[in-house]
Amino acid sequence: MPILREAFAKFSGSLLGVQVKLNVLVSMGAREAQQTPPLRSVFRFWDKF
């Protein structure tokens, strides 16, 4: 069923995007955590997306 395959491709594509965003978020958060409380910086970065 092509419709199902297309939906799955879109779903896995967005999942990959979320994964990449999370990785970027974690690395930026880790860098920022040296100056500010980690939780606050993570929330601040989350707002950028």
Backbone hydrogen bonds in HBPLUS format (Angstrom, degrees):
<---DONOR---> <-ACCEPTOR-->    atom                        ^
c    i                          cat <-CA-CA->   ^        H-A-AA   ^      H-
h    n   atom  resd res      DA  || num        DHA   H-A  angle D-A-AA Bond
n    s   type  num  typ     dist DA aas  dist angle  dist       angle   num
A0005-ARG N   A0001-MET O   3.15 MM   4  6.48 161.6  2.19 153.1 158.6     1
A0006-GLU N   A0002-PRO O   2.89 MM   4  6.06 158.4  1.94 149.9 155.4     2
A0007-ALA N   A0003-ILE O   2.93 MM   4  6.17 161.1  1.96 150.0 155.3     3
A0008-PHE N   A0004-LEU O   2.87 MM   4  6.10 156.6  1.92 149.8 156.5     4
A0009-ALA N   A0005-ARG O   2.90 MM   4  6.13 153.3  1.97 145.8 153.1     5
A0010-LYS N   A0006-GLU O   2.97 MM   4  6.25 160.2  2.01 151.4 156.2     6
A0011-PHE N   A0007-ALA O   2.88 MM   4  6.08 158.4  1.93 146.6 153.3     7
A0012-SER N   A0008-PHE O   2.85 MM   4  6.06 169.6  1.86 155.4 157.2     8
A0013-GLY N   A0009-ALA O   2.90 MM   4  5.95 145.8  2.02 139.6 149.9     9
A0014-SER N   A0010-LYS O   2.92 MM   4  6.19 156.8  1.97 150.6 155.6    10
A0015-LEU N   A0011-PHE O   2.91 MM   4  6.15 149.8  2.00 144.4 154.0    11
A0016-LEU N   A0012-SER O   2.92 MM   4  6.09 152.8  1.99 141.7 148.2    12
A0017-GLY N   A0013-GLY O   3.03 MM   4  6.33 152.7  2.11 142.3 149.8    13
A0018-VAL N   A0014-SER O   2.92 MM   4  6.21 154.4  1.99 147.1 153.3    14
A0019-GLN N   A0015-LEU O   2.93 MM   4  6.21 155.8  1.99 147.7 154.6    15
A0020-VAL N   A0016-LEU O   2.93 MM   4  6.22 160.3  1.97 153.4 157.9    16
A0021-LYS N   A0017-GLY O   2.93 MM   4  6.14 163.8  1.96 149.7 154.4    17
A0022-LEU N   A0018-VAL O   2.85 MM   4  6.07 158.9  1.89 150.0 155.8    18
A0023-ASN N   A0019-GLN O   2.93 MM   4  6.20 156.9  1.98 148.5 154.7    19
A0024-VAL N   A0020-VAL O   2.93 MM   4  6.21 163.8  1.96 155.4 159.3    20
A0025-LEU N   A0021-LYS O   2.77 MM   4  5.94 160.3  1.81 150.0 156.6    21
A0026-VAL N   A0022-LEU O   2.83 MM   4  6.04 161.2  1.87 152.7 156.6    22
A0027-SER N   A0023-ASN O   3.01 MM   4  6.24 164.9  2.03 150.7 154.5    23
A0028-MET N   A0024-VAL O   2.86 MM   4  6.02 164.9  1.89 155.8 160.3    24
A0029-GLY N   A0025-LEU O   2.77 MM   4  5.82 155.3  1.83 145.6 154.0    25
A0030-ALA N   A0026-VAL O   2.83 MM   4  5.97 150.3  1.91 144.5 152.3    26
A0031-ARG N   A0027-SER O   3.11 MM   4  6.32 153.3  2.18 141.0 147.4    27
A0032-GLU N   A0028-MET O   2.89 MM   4  6.09 159.6  1.93 150.5 156.6    28
A0033-ALA N   A0029-GLY O   2.78 MM   4  5.77 137.3  1.96 141.6 153.2    29
A0035-GLN N   A0032-GLU O   2.92 MM   3  5.76 155.1  1.98 125.3 131.3    30
A0036-THR N   A0032-GLU O   3.16 MM   4  6.35 165.1  2.18 153.1 157.7    31
A0041-SER N   A0037-PRO O   3.27 MM   4  6.55 164.1  2.29 157.4 162.2    32
A0042-VAL N   A0038-PRO O   2.91 MM   4  6.13 157.5  1.96 156.3 162.7    33
A0043-PHE N   A0039-LEU O   3.07 MM   4  6.34 162.1  2.11 151.9 156.0    34
A0044-ARG N   A0040-ARG O   2.96 MM   4  6.19 152.0  2.04 145.4 153.8    35
A0045-PHE N   A0041-SER O   2.88 MM   4  6.14 160.3  1.92 151.8 156.1    36
A0046-TRP N   A0042-VAL O   2.87 MM   4  6.03 151.8  1.95 146.5 155.1    37
A0047-ASP N   A0043-PHE O   3.22 MM   4  6.46 144.8  2.35 142.8 149.5    38
A0048-LYS N   A0045-PHE O   2.96 MM   3  5.34 143.9  2.09 106.9 117.6    39
A0049-PHE N   A0046-TRP O   3.23 MM   3  5.77 155.1  2.29 112.4 118.6    40
